[in-house]
Amino acid sequence: MSVCPSCNTPNEDGAVFCDHCGANLVIATNGAVLAPEAVNAPNGMVCPVCGAAAMNGDAFCNDCGADLRTSPHTPATPIQTAFAPAVPVEQAQIILSDGQNVVLAGKSSYLIGREDPMSGIFPEVDTTRSDGDAAGVSRRHAEVTRQSNQWFLQDLNSTNGTFVNNQRVPPQAQLPLHSGDQIRLGRWVATFQVQ
């Protein structure tokens, strides 16, 4: 068992990200992120897309989200070095007004809006439980995207507007996000936090 350094949750040996909070579990004591090929890959298998350690039976890569059911795992190459350059893989979270946290890890884009089963809309950041409907949040209101290590917020032609620190995001435009930024959709408010 490995224990998450962020939330102290026990995780299976070989896990790359914490099952509870999504924190990176493959960080050396000096803070450098281990290279995917340097991870002790269980059963000697790695993801064919990004080279991260993969376990037999995994449906998706813990690192890049690749579907491992359709592409076979490939044998790991021998480890040449122990560490990659210290380039952190940034994860983020959106802290809702009711104290809930939505971890943004494993994908490059996240829809923010209100769930609507009739229309088939199930946003990753669902504002329904935190009064998004009453606050004027559209079903497909905004999108948070990650490009390299920079996060952005884009308005998806919402009715009541999207704001970052009270600065309006023009429709279809992207505004950079930084840790601690306030996100407002209509009257619904949350905080963006980089982990």
Stockholm file with secondary structure:
# STOCKHOLM 1.0

chainA/1-195         MSVCPSCNTPNEDGAVFCDHCGANLVIATNGAVLAPEAVNAPNGMVCPVCGAAAMNGDAFCNDCGADLRTSPHTPATPIQTAFAPAVPVEQAQIILSDGQNVVLAGKSSYLIGREDPMSGIFPEVDTTRSDGDAAGVSRRHAEVTRQSNQWFLQDLNSTNGTFVNNQRVPPQAQLPLHSGDQIRLGRWVATFQVQ
#=GR chainA/1-195 SS CEECTTTCCEECTTCSBCTTTCCBSCBCTTSCBCCGGGSCCGGGEECTTTCCBCCTTCSBCTTTCCBTTTSCCEECCCCCCSCCCCCCCCCEEEEETTSCEEEECSCSEEEEECCBTTTTBCCSEECGGGTTTTTTCCTTCEEEEEETTEEEEEECSCSSCEEETTEECCBTCEEEECTTCEEEETTEEEEEEEC
#=GC SS_cons         CEECTTTCCEECTTCSBCTTTCCBSCBCTTSCBCCGGGSCCGGGEECTTTCCBCCTTCSBCTTTCCBTTTSCCEECCCCCCSCCCCCCCCCEEEEETTSCEEEECSCSEEEEECCBTTTTBCCSEECGGGTTTTTTCCTTCEEEEEETTEEEEEECSCSSCEEETTEECCBTCEEEECTTCEEEETTEEEEEEEC
//
